[in-house]
Amino acid sequence: MEPPTGFWASVWNLVCFLPFFIGLWLLGNIKGVILCPLICLIMTIGNSAIICGLWPIHCIWTYYCVVRSEKLGPALKFVACTCLLPLVLILWPLVGIVGSVIGGAAYGFFAPIFATFEAVEGGKEYKLFHCFIDGTWTTITKTFDIVKDVKNECYDTYLSVMDDLLQPKDPDGNYYDIRLEYLPGAIVAMVLGVIVDTPVISAIAVCKGPYMLFKGWNRLLHDLIGREGPFLETICVPFAGLAIILWPLAVAGAVLASVLASFFLGAYAGLITYQESSFLFGLRYIVAAVSLYDEYSNDILDMKDGSFFPRPQYRKKAELKPSSRTILHSNSLTKTNSLTKTLSRAISLKNIPEFKPFELLDGLFKECHQLGESLISEGLITHEDIQEAKFGKRGRVIRIGLPAYCLLQALFRSVKHNSSGILISEDTELTTSNKPKEQFFEWFLNPLLVIKEQIKAENLSVSEEDYFGKLVLFNGDPTRVEKSFIGRRVPESDRKRAELHALARRLQGITKFITRFPTYKRRFDVILNTLSDELAEKHGASKIIRSKSAFPRILSLRSFNCQTSKSNDSEQESEHTRDLEISL
């Protein structure tokens, strides 16, 4: 849809569009008002029951894991158990319940409005019918999905993190600890930073608030008249129009956020003092923090570059960092150059300007389904593997091995095509230019690219690739790896096998980190149920409709004795975690 040209054409387009917009907006608001109490009630009750029900377990098990952990030093354990854990465990139920109330109310009101405007987009028949129906039942079902995701994070992800704490320490004997002699200076620097930086940064934010108000109004009104920017797409129109009305509130919120952020910016001086082992560098940061905020706010408001506030060096190693605006321009040039090179190398590749997080997960789940079917037909994934994954046991072959195996196949595909990134499929490439902006994906994309280059340098043969894949799939279980290679050739070099084992552990550690992404477990369970049904149909097995409770896992003898037994699974998981930390 092209925006109109000319003043009168723009005015006429605005006049014709307003009744259409107001009608959809009122309909969406009516649905939002009706559904908001119900959605808020479901989310509040569901999340509160999960948080309060698991809170005693979180308290007991967290203290147990911290005290028994070999990765934490005595000083860090003392500070954590006396100061940090009580504060976190007391605030967690309050924050979780209040967040559920606010989030449920916001989702219940705005989700139907979004769905109402999406109903008139192209590709749908009976648009009038969808305007009334869309965003009603779907909002309710997605609310239950959110509650299920909260349960998965509070239980499965929490246990996964606690299991990492219970792993043996590194072979070199290193562990995490704090230096008590620098804590007094760090505390003093933190207090001084809050006292000095909070009022100064708050004053700067208040002074720049009027400029932000009038500049934002000017831009939004210009886009409204010309149907440009946020007013070009129909789905964005109600929120862009609402932004004009509520822009003063947005400015007030931005100023308030700056005031709140100034507290943490000032308190960061304590961390600088501790990291640099110097109280002087903490004082320097207190002065530099004002300049950092001033320059950042200038870039956001498109004002003059830089800042007239002084910025002394507060790190022992000088960090030559350009302004944020320069970084944006350089990143833009880098993305353009990378995209151009990719297109010139393989025109058939489909390069999306920027992937969405769920697009990557959907691609991974699709690969898991396809490769899972293939591995079941080959007999590499058994009925016992699926039952262990479904009914609360470790299930590492399915939960960790299968996604890691899919990532490995993507890396093999990328190496064969000489890709600069990772080929999600034959026509879709993920690079540092089109990856999602979330920091979560930065943490595992770069390590995967490093592993890809290492695989490329190994120059693996077909049999070595197959052996590598079995190591990843079976989590290095020697019995199952050898069983799958009966009558076949395995790498003869001990050095080659050791390198492949190390790469397999690193890839499994990265995969374990990916499985902690919100919504991952719920979406992966759909694939798991599908594979289970296909396996049952293949062998004529009856479905198991009752599962064992997973709660005894917390208090199981195996968990309490994992420190002393140091079984092979624990050693492997420890190596996975260490490799992930090194790769990150």
N, C-alpha and C positions, 0 to 999 in steps of 0.2 A: 504494500500500500504506500503510494507516494504522497507526501504531504502537499497540500495545495500551495500554489504560488500566487502572490499578490495579496494586498490587504483585504479587499472585499471578498475574495474567494476564501481567505482564512476566516473572516467573520461569518460568512454564510455557512462554512463547514462547521464552525463552532455552534451556531444556532441550531443546525440540523442534528448535531450530535448530542446536545444537552438533554433532550427528552429521552433519547435512547439510554444515555448514561444514567440519568436520574432513576429511570424505571428499574434497570438492573441493580443499581445501588440500593434502592429501597427494598427490592425483593431479597437481595443478599443479606441486608440488615435484618429483615424479618426472620429469615431462616436462622441467622446468627443469634438473634435474641431468644428464639425458641430452643435452639440446641445448646446454647452456652451453659445454662445451669446443669443440664444432663451430662454434658461432656466434662464439665468441671467436677461434678460429683463422682463420675466414674474414675477419672484420673486421680482425684484426691484420695478416694477410698482405696483404690487399688495400690497406688504408690505408697500411701501411708501404712497400709497393712504389711507391705513387703519391707519397708524401711524399719518399722517398729518391730515386726516379727523377727527380722534378722539382726537387729541391733544388739541383743545380748550375745549372739554368736560372734558378731563382729568384734565386740569388746574383748571377749575371752580369747578368741583365736588370734586376734591381732597382737595382744600382749604376749601370748604364748609364742608366736612366730618371731616377734622382735627379741624376746629374751633368749630363745633357743637358737637364733640365727648365728651362724659362723661368719657371715659377711659383714656384720656390724661390730664395731669396737665397743669396749665397755663405756667409754665416755659418751658416745653417741647413743647407746642404749639407755643410759641414765637420763640424758636430756630428753630423749623421745618418750620414755615411760613417765617422766615426771611433769613435762611441760607440753610437748607436742601432742601426744596421743590423747590425753584428757580433753584438750581444747577441741581437737578434731572430732572425737567421738561424741562430745556434748553438742557441738554445733551441727553435726551431720543430720540428725533427725529434724532439727528446726529448719535448717536450710532446705532439706529435701521436701518437707511437708509444705512449707510456704511456697517453694518453687513449683510444686505440683498444683497448688491452688491457682497461682498466677498463670502458670503455663496452661493449665486446663481451661481457664476462662478465656485466655487469649486465643488458644487453638479452637475452642468451641465457637467463638464469635467470628474469627477471621477466615477459618477454613471454608465455611459455606459461602462467604463472599467471593473468595478466590474461585471456588467451583462454579458459581453462578456466571462469572465473566468468562471462564474457560468454556462453558457450555455453548457460547455463541461463536467460538473459534471455528475455523474451517475443518471439514472432514467429518462432521457429525450430522446425522439426519434427525428430524424432529427436534430442532433446537429449542422451540418453546417448551416442549415437554422436559428436556434436559435442564432448562433453566430452573424449573421447579423441583426436579428430583435430585440433580447432582448436588453433592455436598451434604446430603442428609444421612443415609445409611452408611455411605463410605466414610464419613467423618466418625461415626460411632465405631465402625470396625477398626479404623486406624488408631482410635484411642485405645482399644484393647491391645493392639500391636505395640503401642508405646508402653503400656503397663508391662507387657511381656518383655520388652527390651530392658526396662528398668530391673525386672527380676533377673534377667540374664547378667546384667552388669553387676548387680549387687551380690549375686551368688557365684556364677561361673567365673566371671572375670576377676572378682575379688579372690576366689580360691586360687586362680592361676597365679595372681601376683603374690599371694602368700606362699604358695609352693616354691616360688623362686627364692623367697627369703630363707626357706628351709634347706636349700641345696648347700652342699659342702663348699667351703671357701676355695679360692684358687689354689692350684698346686704350689705357687710361689709364696703362699701364706699371707698375701695382702688382704686387707679388709678396710671397710669404710669407717672412718672415725673423725672426730673433730679435735681441734687444737684448743684446749681450754685457756691457754695463756693469752690468746687473741680475742677471746669473747668479751672481756670488759671494754676494750677499745672499740670493738665492733658495736657494742650496745650504746656507748657514748656517741659514736659517729651516727648511729641510726637516730637517736633522739635529737641530735643537733640538725640532722638533715630534715627531719619532720618539722622542727621549729622554724628553720630558715626557709626551706623550699616551699612548704605548703602555703604560706601567705603570699609569697612573691609570685609563684605560678598561678595561684588563684586570682591575683590582681591582674596578671597578663590576660588570663582567660576572660575575665569580666570586661576588660577594655576592648578586646577583640570581638565580643559578643554582638554589639550593634552592627559592625561591619559584616559579620556573617549573616545577620538577619536581613539586611537590605540587599546584599548581593544574592542571597538565595531567593528572595522574592523576585528580584529582577530576572533571574535565570528561569524560574518556574513560570512566570507570566509570559515570558518570551516564547517558551516551548508550548504553552497552552494556546496562544494565538496561532502559532504556525504548525501545530500538531507535530512537533518534533520531540526528540529526546524521549522522556518517559511517557509522553502522551501519544506516541506513534503506535504502540501496540495496545490493543483493546484491553487485554488483561491487566495492563499496568495503569490504565487511565484512572480508575477509582482511587488508587493509592497515591498517584501523582496529584490528583485534585485534592485529596485529603491533605497532602503535604503542604499545599498552599495555605489551607486554613489553619493547620496545626504547626506551621513552620516556627512560629514563636516558641511553642512548646519544645520543638526539636532543638532550637538554639539554647533554650534554658536547660534542656537535658544535656547538651554538649558542654555547656559551662559547668554544670553540676558534676558531670563525669570528669572534667578536667580537675575540678577541686578535689574529688575523691582520688583521682590518679596521682595528684601531687603528693598525697600522703605516702603512697608506695614509692614514688620516685625519690622522695627524701629518705625514706627508710632503706632504700637500696644502698645508701652510703655505708651502712653497716656491713653488707655483703662485700662491697669493694674493699673495705678495711680488712676483712677476714681473708679474702682471696689474695690480696697483694701483701698481706702481713705488714701493713703500714697504716698508722693512723693519719699520716699526712696525706696519703692518697685518698683517704675517705673525705678529708676536708676539701681537697681539690674537686672531688666529684660533686660535693654540695654546691660549689660555685658553677661547675660545668652543667649541672642538671637544668638550671634555668635557661642556659643557652640552647641546650638540646630541645627543650620543650618549645622555646620561641621559634627555632628554625623549623621544627616539625609543623607547628601551627601555621607558619607562613607558607609552607608548601601546600598544606591542606586548603588554605584560603586563597591560594594563587597570589600571594603577596610577594614582596621583594625577597630574593634569596638571601639566606644567611641570617645572622643575628648580630646585634651590636653588643650583646652581653659577652663577657670574657669566657673562654673555654680552656682552662688549663688541662694539661695531660694528667689523667688519673689512672693510667695503666703503666706498668713498668715497660711493657712492650708497646711501642706506638702503634696505633691502629689507624691506618690511612684510609679513612672512610669518606667518600664524597657525600654531598647532601642527598637527601632522599629523592629530590627531584632528578638529580643526575643519575641516581640509581634506577629510577623509573625509565629514563630515556635509554640508558645503557641496556636494561633488561628488554626494552622494546626492540632495540636494534638486534640484540642477541636472538630474541625469538624470531624476528623476521629473517635473519640470516640462516638460522637453523631450519626454519620452514622452507626457505628457498632451496637449501642444499638437499633437503629430503625429497622435495618435489622433483628436482633435477635428477636425483639418483633413481627414483622409482615413481613414475607418474601414477602408477596404479594404486599407490598407497593412499589411504583415506586419512588425512590429517585433520583432526578436529581442533579448532582454535584452542579450546580448553575443555578438558574432560570434567564431567561432574563425578563426585565421589561414587554415587550409586551406579553410574555407568561402568566404572571399573569393577565394582563388586559383581554386577550382573554378568560382565564378561568372565570373571573368575568362576562364578557359579555355573555358567553355561559350560565352561571347559570341564569343571568338576563332574558335571552330569554326563557329558559325552565320554570323557576318559574313564569315569567310573563304570559306565556300561561296558566299555571295552575291557577293563581290568576284571570285571565280574565274569565276562565271557571267557577270558583266559584263565580264570581260576585263581588270580592273584589276590583278589579281594574275596573273602569268604563270608559265610553267614555269621560266624562268630565275630568277625570284625565289625559288622554292621550292628549286631546286637549289643556289643560292648559300647559302641558310640551312642546308641539310642537310649540305653537304660542306665545311664549314670556312671558307667565305668570309665576307665581312662580313654579307651578308644583312640589311641594315638595314630593308628594306621589310617583311620577315616578322618578324624578331626584335624590332624596335623599332616600326616603323610600324603593324603590325596591332594589337598590344596598346594602343598609344597611340590608335589610331582607335576601339577599343572603349571606352576610357575617355572619349573625347570624346563618343561617342554616349550614354553614361551621363550625362555633364554636360548635354548637350542635353535629355535626358529629364527630368532634375532641374529644369532651368530652366522647361520647359514645364508641369510639374506644380507649380511654385512650392514645391519641396521645400526643407526646411531642411538636408538632408544630401545624399547622393548615392543615386539610385535604382539599385541594382544590377540590379534587374529591375522589372517593372511592379508587383509586390506586395511588394518587399523594399527597405527603405531603410537605408542606412548613415549614422549620425550620430556626433557626438563622444560621444554617450551609450552607444552599443552597439558601438563599435569595439573590437577586441582590445586587451588591455592592453600588448602588446609595444610598446616604443619605436619599433621599425621602422615601424609603421603610423602613428604620430604624425608621423613625418618626412614622409610623403607625403600624408596625409589633409588636413592643414591647407592645404598649397599647392594641392591640388585644389579645396578649398572656395573659396579665393581666386580661382582661375581661373574657377570657376563663377560667382562674383559679377561678374567682369569680363566674361564672356560675356553675362551678364544685362544688364549696363550697355550693352554694344554694341548690343543689340537687332537681331541679325542677321536678314537676310532668308533665304529658302530658298536662293537662289543663293549667298549669302555663306556660309551654313552648309556647302553642298556644296564650295565653294572651300576653306574652312577644313579640311574633312575630307580633301581631297586633299593639302593642304600637310602635314598630320600623317602621312598614310599614306605619301607619297613622300618624306618627310624634306626637304621644301622643294626637291626636284629640279625646276628650272624646266622642263626638257624634258618630263618626264612629266606635270607639272601642266598645262602648256599643251596637250599632246597629249590629255589627258582632257577638256579644255574646248573642243575644236574645235567651232565653231558655237554655243557657249554663252556666256553673259554672265559676265564676271568683274568684281569690284569696280573701279569706275573711279577711285575716290579713292586717291591714293598713300598718304595717311595711313591709310586703312582697311586697305590691303594690308600696310603696315608693322606695324600693330597685330596683324593676324592672323598674320603671320610670327613676331612676337615671342611670341605666345601658343602657337603651334605648337612653337617651339623649347623653351619652358618645359615643355610637356606631354611632349615627347619626352625631355627631360632627366629628368623624374620617372619616366617609363616605364623608362628605362635604369637608374635606381636600383632600381626594383622588380624588374627581371630578375636582380638579384644576390641575391635572397632564396633561401636554401637550398631545394632540391628544385624550384625554378622551372624550370630548364632541362630536367631529366628529364621533368617533367610536360608542358612545352610541346612537347617533341619528339614526344610521343604525338599531339598535335594536328597537328603538322607532317607526320608520316607519314600521318595520315588524309587531310589535304588533298592530299598528294602522290599517294596512291592514287586519290582521286577525280578529280584532274586527269588522271592517266594513263588512267583508264577513259573519261573524257570525250573525250580526243584519241587514244585508242588507242596511247599511248606506252608503250614498254617501260620497266620499272623499271631503275634503275641500282643494281647490287648492290655496286659497288666505289667507294669514295670516296678522294679524295686525302687524304694525311696533312695534318693541320692544323699539325704542328709547324714546318714551314718558315715559317709566319707569323711566328714569333718573330724569326727571323734574316733575314727578307725585306728586300730592298733598299728596299721602300716604307716599312717601319717605320723603317729607319735614316735614311732621307732625309725623314721626315715633318716634321722641323724646318725644312728648307730649302725643300721644295717648297710646303708650305702650300696643299695642294689644297683644292678646295671642300668635300670631305667633311670634312677636318680642321677647316676653319673652322666648318662647321655643328656638328660634335661639340663644339668648344670653346664655341660659343654655347649649346648644350644644357646643358653642364656648368655654365657660369656662371649661366645662368638658374635651374638647380636650386639652386645654392648661394644665390642671392639669395632664392629662394622659401622655402628652409628657414630 
